[in-house]
């Protein structure tokens, strides 16, 4: 399931994805950033906490938290209801627009 964002959905003439897709993608992005920031910890550029004697425990916790964010974001995105009906069909179903007459 790829994330196209609102612009890709509008261009395809579909309904926008549900809030679960947007929120899940945001959480996946946050986790991915943290995961990439862990590379700085491994290379020794900085640590999560430099003011303590053993910062490695904090670095490992940060890494685990990043993985948890990514997993939670993907889980939220997978739980999202399917969308993609053209707007005219949706409006017709709501009784606002007659899709047969245009």
N, C-alpha and C positions, 0 to 999 in steps of 0.2 A: 504494500500500500504506500504509494508515494504521496508526499505532501505537495500539492500544487499551489496552495494559497488562494486567496480570494480572487486575484486577477486572473489566474488560470481557469478558475471555475466560471467566472463571468464570461470570458472569451469563448468557452465551450458551450455557453447557453444553459448551464446547469445551475441548480441551487447551490448556495454556499454550503460547505461542510458544517457539521454540527459543532457546538462549542467543545465537545470532547476532542475533536481532531485538532482544533486550534490550541487548546490548552495542552494536549498531549505533545504537540510539536514544540510548544514553548518549553515544556519540561525536558524533552529530549535535547533541545538546544542547550539548555542550562547544564544538563548532565554532560553533554559532549564538551562544552567549554571547560567544565571542571576536570574532565578526563584528560583533555589536552594540557590543562594547567598542571596536572600531575607530572607531566614530562619535565617541567621546570623543577619539580621537587626531586625527581630521580637524578637529574643532571646536577643538582646542587645549587642552582641559581638562587633559590629561596625555599623556605619551608612554610607550612601553614602557620606554625608557631616557632619563631626563632628565639624567643625569650626564655625557653626552658632547656633543660639539659638533654633530653631525648626527644627530638622532634619527629622521629620516625613513626611513632604511634599515631600522631596527628596526621601525618602524610598518608598512612595506610587507611585511616578512618575517612579521610577526604576522598581517597580513591574508591573505597567501598560505597560511600555516599553518592559519588558520581555514577557508579554502575547501577545503584538503586534508582536514581533519578531517571536514567535512560530506560530501565526496565519498566518503571511505573508509567513513564510517558508513552511507551509503545503499548502497554496494556490498556491505557486509557483510549488511545487511538483505535485499537482493535475493537473496543467495546462500543464505539460510535455507531449509531444507526446508519444504514446505507442511504445515501442521497444520490442525486443525479437526475431526477426527473426534470424535464423541461418546465420552466415556470408556468407556461400556459396550462399544462396538465394539472399542476398543483392548484392553480387558481380555479380551474374548472371543477376539481374535486371539492373545493371549498364553496363552490356555487357563486364565485365572483366573476368568472369568465367562462364563456362557452367556447371550448377548444375546437369544436366542430365547425363553428361559424367564423372563426378567426377573429 
